[in-house]
Amino acid sequence: MTPPPQGEEEEEPKKAEAEPLLGGPSTSLTGAGPEGRRPLGSRSRISDKYVLGRELGRGEFGVTCLCTDRETRENLACKSISKRKLRTSVDVQDVRREVAIMSSLPDHPNIVRLRAAYEDDDAVHLVMELCEGGELFDRIVARGHYSERAAAGIVRTIAEVVRMCHGHGVMHRDLKPENFLFANPKENSPLKVIDFGLSVFFQPGERFSEIVGSPYYMAPEVLRRNYGPEIDIWSAGVILYILLCGVPPFWAETEQGVALAILKGVLDFSREPWPQVSESAKRLVRLMIEPDPKLRLTAQQVLEHPWIQNAKQAPNVPLGDIVRARLKQFSVMNRFKKKAVRVIAEHLSVEEVEVIRDMFKLMDTDNNGKITYEELKTGLLKVGSQLGEPEMRMLMEAVLPDRFQGKT
């Protein structure tokens, strides 16, 4: 991410909200293409065109609801980002960038399409395609048959998304199974990436230092604060590893332990079901989870790999109940963790949130990327926090390592 102009981070929260985020009180976008989208129906209200319905999901910055076009009756999804929660100019820049990226990418069958963006006094509303087919792992678990061949098809889709993004100067930075949804419940439903909250535009050779993403899927160069678009291939490789065995390649009891395992980069192909997995699949995993980004495959090279090219010849033998059981457990734990953290976050005071934000700034300033539980506890107690030990520890284990999660 490009650093904000000097002094911008010191603005008061209200000042960050003073000017329209999208260039006007409301903006509707249409006409997807590499050159971007053209304004349409500006200064209209979202309620003039859409009826907002039931809640579909909730995150740190806003709510996603069902959204129905008044004229066509088409069901869509509307992500409403609360301006009240955009406390700093950096938050505002993040929203602007997300809209700009989704507007600049051309239509693609595996990328959720941004239909319109509106802004009113309370929120920014992003109207997008509705994906009703469920999460990637949930679909796999629900199927009675899951094989290498199915995994190859999924990875082909992810690699095509990465190739398209990189070809248009966009680095995703947060590829993970939860950010992929099926468009509909049909067996042949397309898989779509839905979240660009952490994505950035990049130029060839440009390097980034901001630690972003989700711990299990972070490339080692992210932890070293010197990275480029190659990190997306690493994340896709981690997803492939999980698809084939049901657990992440780098695992530990703590987030710091996960980071150390990533930096060591030792892959385990010994336990079940790896002995039954084809050598071609394992070779691709190694080439994608390559510690040296210069040696790591590009998205195009992933698509040209024999295991992907000959996906129909990949073994169609079930990988076994153990893989499906692991995927189910992994998916359930991720969902539980998100809900637990959200419950805590919703009850944080403004002062408590600011303490945590100040610690993020400190971590970015001294470049050590570390903060202790005692430091967090002391900071929160200074502002009269009523959080108990369990809640503080959950924040330490979950919120802090995931501090740059997309604003969904």
Secondary structure, 3 states (H helix, E strand, C coil): CCCCCCCHHHCCHHHHHHCCCCCCCCEEEECCCCCCCEEECCCCCHHHHEEEEEEEEECCCEEEEEEEECCCCCEEEEEEEEHHHCCCHHHHHHHHHHHHHHHHCCCCCCECCEEEEEECCCEEEEEEECCCCCEHHHHHHHCCCCEHHHHHHHHHHHHHHHHHHHHCCEECCCCCHHHEEECCCCCCCCEEECCCCCCEECCCCCCECCCCCCHHHCCHHHHCCCECCCHHHHHHHHHHHHHHHCCCCCCCCCHHHHHHHHHHCCCCCCCCCHHHCCHHHHHHHHHHCCCCCCCCCCHHHHHHCHHHHCHHHCCCCECCHHHHHHHHHHHHHHHHHHHHHHHHHHCCCHHHHHHHHHHHHHHHHHCCCCCCHHHHHHHHHHCCCCCCHHHHHHHHHHHCCCCCCCCC
